Amino acid sequence: MLLDRSGRRILRERPVISSATLDIERLRSLPASTFGAAYARFLDTHHVTPDSRDEVKYIDDDELAYVMLRYRQVHDFWHTLLDMPISVEAEIAVKWFEFVQTGLPVALLSAFVGPVRLSPAERERLLSVFVPWVVQSAGNCRFLMNVMYEDMLEMDIDHVRRELGLIPAPPEVVEAAALSNAETAASASASASASASPSPVSELAPSASA
C-alpha cells in the first residue's frame, strides 16, 4: 500500500467504514445503478450493517492493525462489486478472491477449509463455476486494498468495476450465485419454521392442570 498513491492516502487518513461514517439512508436514495445504492441494497437484503465486522485483536503494530481492519471493513464492498450474495458458496468464493488479492493466510484458510461444509454438488459448483472466475478476476484487477471506495459510492457501479479492472461475472456464475442464494434462503426459512413449531413432546405432555 505504501507504493501506491491511494494506498498511502488510506494509511495516512485511516478512514473507517461504519454506520457513523456512512450515511446509509443517503446511499439508499442514490440512483439504483450507483455503487452506493448497490451497497445499501446488499446490506438490506442480507440484514447486515457496516458495523458487522469484528474488531482487530492481537496485532501490536498500529499500522498493521489498521490494514487488517480495512481488509475486514471493505469485505462487503467486494461482495457488492462481485455481485456475490451471502451464502456459504459465495462467501468461500469471495475468500478465494481475497486470498489471490492479498495473500493473507486467514483468507487461504477459509478458502480451503470452507468447502468441507458443502455438499458434493455444492463443492463441485464452487470449484468449477465460482473459483475459476474469481481467481481470474482477482489476478487481473487492481490491488483493491489501495482503493478509496468512499469516493466512488456515487459512481455507476459498472463504471467502478471497469475502472478497477474487475471481470464481469459470466452467465453461469450469475445463475449459480442466484441458485446458491435461493438455497440459503430456503434453508433459513425452513430452520425458522422448525424453531417456531411446537415440538411433539410438548404437544403430548399433560398440562399442569390435568
Secondary structure, DSSP 4 states (H G I P E B T S, - for coil): -TTSHHHHHHHHH----STTTS-HHHHHHS-TTBHHHHHHHHHHHHT--TT-SPPP-S---HHHHHHHHHHHHTHHHHHHHHT--SSHHHHHHHHHHHHHHH--HHHHHHHHHGGGGS-HHHHHHIIIIIHHHHHHHHHHS--GGG--GGGSTTSBHHHHHHHHTPPPPPHHHHHHHHHHHHHHHHHHHHHHHHHHSPPHHHHHSPPTT-
